[in-house]
Amino acid sequence: MPIQIGDPIPEVVLKHIDDGIQAIDTPTLFEDRKVVLFAVPGAFTPTCSERHLPGFVEHFEQFRARGVEVACMAVNDPFVMQAWGKSLDVPHGLRMLSDGNGDLTRAMGLEMDGSAYGMGLRAKRFALYAEDGVVKQLFIEAPGEFKVSSAEHVLANLP
């Protein structure tokens, strides 16, 4: 069963690049703060690169003005996430997180099977808003859609 509103974010270690590969656990990422985490099926894929991540880049300062941190996650390695972020001029502070083995994706029940496309296990396209490590809003896309997890939709639905 997928994670639900009111559930705590599972404890998992993710990776990112900041002066080398760094590990960050979800308690450190989420506790004592407001965070929007959005996930994409894959870095450098069309909808993810043309619409999903660019929307959060465009509206990044609006999230920050509301005291909300933003993190992007994919089941890709940290080097890919870093290169993808650079290619789209991701601003400093928008975290590009690698869930390389899909640990957080599976722990939240938000995995999809991309084997038909040669992609293996991937994250469903989603966004969530959490306060102090607890999910307050959850936006999971239907397969092949991009509506409810957009930056604009998430911003419009923040408490």
C-alpha positions in Angstrom: 0.0 0.0 0.0 1.4 3.4 -0.9 2.3 6.0 1.8 -0.7 8.0 2.9 -1.3 11.5 4.3 -0.5 11.4 8.0 2.2 8.7 7.6 5.8 9.4 8.6 8.5 9.4 5.8 10.3 6.0 6.1 13.9 6.1 7.3 16.2 5.5 4.4 19.6 6.8 3.3 19.7 8.7 0.0 22.8 10.1 -1.9 23.6 13.4 -3.5 26.8 15.1 -4.7 28.2 18.0 -2.8 31.9 18.0 -2.9 31.8 14.3 -3.5 29.1 11.7 -2.9 27.3 12.5 0.3 24.7 10.4 2.2 21.6 12.0 3.7 19.1 10.1 5.8 15.4 11.0 5.6 15.2 12.1 9.2 17.9 14.7 8.5 16.2 15.7 5.3 12.7 16.0 6.7 12.7 16.6 10.5 12.0 20.1 11.8 11.3 21.5 8.4 8.7 21.8 5.6 9.7 19.9 2.4 8.3 19.2 -1.0 9.8 16.0 -2.4 8.9 15.2 -6.0 10.0 12.2 -7.9 10.4 11.5 -11.5 10.7 8.1 -13.4 14.1 9.1 -14.8 16.5 11.9 -15.2 16.9 13.2 -18.8 13.6 11.6 -19.8 11.3 13.8 -21.9 8.5 14.9 -19.5 10.8 15.0 -16.5 13.3 17.2 -18.3 10.9 19.4 -20.3 8.2 20.0 -17.7 8.5 18.4 -14.3 11.9 19.6 -13.0 11.8 22.9 -14.9 8.5 23.8 -13.2 10.2 23.4 -9.8 13.2 25.4 -11.0 10.9 28.2 -12.2 8.9 28.3 -9.0 11.7 27.5 -6.6 11.8 31.0 -5.0 8.0 30.8 -4.4 8.5 27.7 -2.4 11.4 29.2 -0.4 9.3 32.3 0.3 6.8 30.0 2.0 9.5 28.4 4.1 9.4 25.2 2.0 12.5 23.3 0.9 12.4 21.4 -2.4 14.0 18.1 -3.3 13.9 16.1 -6.6 14.4 12.4 -6.4 14.8 9.6 -9.0 16.0 6.0 -9.1 19.2 7.1 -10.8 22.8 7.3 -9.5 24.0 10.5 -7.9 26.3 11.3 -10.8 23.3 11.3 -13.2 21.3 13.5 -10.8 24.1 16.0 -10.6 24.6 16.1 -14.3 20.8 16.5 -14.9 20.7 19.3 -12.4 23.5 21.1 -14.0 22.0 20.7 -17.5 18.8 22.4 -16.3 20.4 25.1 -14.2 18.9 23.8 -10.9 19.4 26.6 -8.3 21.5 26.0 -5.2 19.3 24.6 -2.5 17.0 22.5 -4.7 18.3 19.1 -3.7 18.9 16.5 -6.4 18.6 13.2 -4.6 19.6 9.7 -5.8 17.4 6.8 -4.6 19.8 4.6 -6.6 18.5 1.3 -5.4 14.9 2.4 -5.0 14.9 2.0 -1.3 12.8 5.0 -0.4 10.6 4.5 -3.5 9.8 0.9 -2.4 9.5 1.9 1.3 6.8 4.4 0.3 5.1 1.9 -2.0 5.5 4.3 -5.0 7.6 2.1 -7.3 6.7 1.2 -10.9 8.1 -1.4 -13.2 9.7 0.3 -16.2 11.2 -3.0 -17.5 9.1 -2.7 -20.8 11.2 0.4 -21.5 14.5 -1.0 -20.3 14.4 1.1 -17.1 13.7 -1.6 -14.4 12.4 -0.4 -11.1 11.6 3.3 -11.0 9.6 5.8 -9.0 6.1 6.7 -10.0 5.8 10.4 -10.8 4.6 12.0 -7.6 5.1 15.0 -5.2 4.5 15.1 -1.5 4.6 17.9 1.1 5.8 16.9 4.5 6.1 18.8 7.8 8.5 17.5 10.4 8.8 14.2 8.6 5.0 13.6 8.3 3.2 13.6 4.9 0.6 16.4 4.8 -0.2 16.4 1.1 0.3 13.7 -1.5 0.0 13.9 -5.3 0.5 10.7 -7.2 0.2 10.7 -11.0 -1.8 8.2 -13.0 0.5 6.3 -15.4 1.6 8.5 -18.3 0.1 11.6 -16.8 1.6 14.9 -15.6 -0.9 17.0 -13.7 -1.1 16.8 -10.0 2.7 16.6 -9.2 3.5 19.8 -11.1 5.1 22.7 -9.2 2.1 24.8 -10.0 -0.4 22.3 -8.6 1.7 21.6 -5.5 2.1 25.4 -4.8 -1.7 25.9 -5.2 -2.4 23.2 -2.7 0.1 23.9 0.0 -1.6 24.6 3.4 
